[in-house]
Amino acid sequence: AINRDILVAKILGYAGIPATGLIPPGMADSKSGSDFRQTGGDLVGPADGKKCLELLYQAGYPNEDGYPPLEILVVDGLIPKEMAKTIAEMWEINLGLKTEVKAVTYQEFLELAATGRYYTARQGWTGDYPDPMTFFQLFRSQAEENFTGYQNLEYDYWLAVAGKTMDSISRYKIYHQLEERLLSDLPVIPLYFSVKPYLVSPKLTGLTYTPQGYPLFQKARKLD
C-alpha cells in the first residue's frame, strides 16, 4: 500500500529510484560486467492495497475498527518527516490505518531503534564496500546493526557460508537466495535507492562513477 513512485517524485524530486529489491543497481554480480539487481530481477512489486487488506484480514483484522495505532519513528528532518507523513497518508487512504509520525534526534533514534522501542522506523543504509554482503550482514541475528530484531537461523547459516565461499558464482547464488528469503519474511520494506544528481558539462568526457555514485575523474578530459 506504499506507492514508491509518488515518494520518489513528491519527496525526493526524482533524486531516487523506486526500490525493486534490497540490493541497489550498480552492485556487481558474479559475471564480469553483470549487475546484481538486473540478475535478481524485481522482487518488490507495485503497491497492492487489495492484497494488503487480505493479509490484514488473515491476521485477524476484518475491519478498520480493530486496527491498532501505528507509529513511524524518524530522525527529525524535512525529508524523513515528509516521507513518513506521506506513507501514513497512503496507509490511511488505502487501508484505513491511523499512523502517527514520531520525530526525534539522531541519538534518540539510535537508542530507540537499538532497543526495539518502536513500531516502524524509517532508516537508510549506504554500502561500506562494493559487495552485497554489506547489506545482508545487517540482518544477521546477532548483528549490532540489526535494528529490526530479525532472527532466522537458516539465514544466518547461509550468510556464514557465503562469507566463506571463494567461488564467486556459488557465492552470488547464495546472495540471491538470501535476498529472496529476506523479502519473503519482510523485516524491512525497501522504499527507494538514492541517486546523486550532478550537472555535467557536455565538454567533459571520460567521467565515471563508483557503485555508490561518487564521480571518478582519473580519465576525465575537457574538450576544447
N, C-alpha and C positions, 0 to 999 in steps of 0.2 A: 504493500500500500504506500510505498515511497516512490515518487516519480523522480528519478535521478536526473533526467533531462532538465526538469524545472530547477532543481538545486544548482546545477552547473550554470544554467543561463541566468537565473534570477539572483543568486547569491554570489557566485564566483565570476560573473561576467564572462563566461566561457573560458576562464583560466583553469580548466579541468576537463576530464573525460569521464563520462558515466562509467562506473565500475562494472566490469563483466566477469570478474573473478577476484581472488585475493591478491594475486601477483600482478603487478602493473606491466604494461608494454615496455619494451626496452631491455628486459631481463633475458639474457641468452638462454637457449635450450641446449640440448646435448650435441646437436649437429652444428657445425660451423655456419654462421650466418642465420641461424634459425632463432625464433623468438618464442619464449615460454608461453606468453599469452596467446599467440596465434596457434601454437601447437595444442594448447589446452582447450581452446575454444571458449565460448560464452557459457559460464557456469552460473551467472547471475542474470535472470531474465527481467523483463519489464514489470512494472507494478501490476499486481493482480489482486484487486480488492476482494473479488468474489472468493478466491482461494483463501485469502486471509480470514474472511468471515467463516468459511467452512472449518478452518483449523481452530478458530476461537470456539465454535460450536462443539467440536470434538473435545476441546479442553474443558468443557463444562460451562461455557458462557453462551447460552442460546439467545440472549438478547442484550441490548445495550445497558439495561438497568443493573446488571450484575457485574459490570466491568470494574475491576479495582482501579484506583487512581494511579497514574503513571507519572514518572518524573525523568527528565533528561538532564544529566549533570554536564556542565560545560565550564571551560575556563572563561572568565569574564573578558569578553572582547566582541567587537562588532560582528565579525563573520561567524564565530561559533554560536553566538546568541541568535542571529538571524537564521542560521542553518537549523538550529533546534526548534525555533518558533515555526518555521515553515514545515518541518517534519510533523510537529504537533498538530498543525492545521490539517495536514494531509490525513493523519490518523483520525482526527475528529470527523472530517468530512466523509472519509471512506469507510471508517469502522465504528464511529461513534465513541471513540476513546477520548477521555479528558486527560490532557497531559500538561504538567507544569514544567517550566524551564528553570533550573537552578544554576545561577552563575556564581562562581567562586573564584578566588585567587588561584594561581597555578599551584602554589604549595598546598592549599587546601584540597585542590583537585587530586593531587598525587596521594595525599593522605587518605582521602575517602575512597579513591579507586583501589589503592593497595590493600585496604582492609575490607573491600567489598561492600562498603556502605553506600550503595546507590542502586537504582533500578536499571537505568540505562545511562550510558555516557558517550559523549561524542569525543573521539580521540583519533589522532593520526599517527602514522609511522613512516619514517624515511629510512630506506635500507642503508645499513652501515657499510655493506660491501656488495659487489655485483653477483650475488648468488641467492636463489630463492630461500635458502636456509635462514637468511636474515629476517624473513617474515615467519617462517614455520616455527622457528625456535621460540617465538613469543607464546606459543600455546602448549609448550611442554608443561606437564602437570606442576613441576616444582620450579618453573622459571620465575625469576624475580619480577619480570615484566608482565607476567600473565595475570593481568587485572581482571580478566573475565572469570577466573576460577574454573576454567575448562579443565577437566581431568578425563583422560582416556588412555588406558594402559596400552591398548593396541597402537594408538597414535604415537605414544612415547617410544614404543618398541621400534616401529618403523622409522621414526625420526632418528633414533640412535643408529640403526642400520644404515640409513642414508649418509650419516656423518662419517661412517667408516668405509663406505663403498667408493673405491677408487675409479672403477669403470663408469664413465660419465653417462652412457646410455642406460645402464642399470640404475644409477643414482637418480637420474631425472625421471625415470619411470616411477620410482618411489615418490618423488616430489609431486608428480601429477596425481597419484593416488592419495597423498596426504591432503592436497588441496580439495579434491573431491570429498574426502571424509569431513574436512572442516566445514565445507559449505553445505554438507548434508546435516551435520549436527548444529551448525549455525551459532557458535558462540559469539560471532560478530556478524554485522551486516555491512559488507563493503559498499560505500556510497560513491566515491569518485577517486580518480587518480589525478593528483595535482600536476599541472604543467607550468612551465616558466615562460611567459610571453616575452619576446625580445623584438626590438626594432633593428633590422639588419639592412645596411646599405646594399643596393644591388651591385655596388663596386667591390664588395668584399666577397672573396671566393675561398673555398677550402676550409670553411668553418665547420667544425664537427662538435658533437655533444656527447657527454658521458650518459650512461643509463639513468643517472639521477637528474639529467637535464642541464648540467653545467657546461658552458661553452669551452672548447679547446681551440687555442689559437696557434698551435705549433705549425700547422700547414696553411694558415690563413694568409691570403695575399690581397692587396688592394690594387684594383685595376686602374690604369691611367685614364 
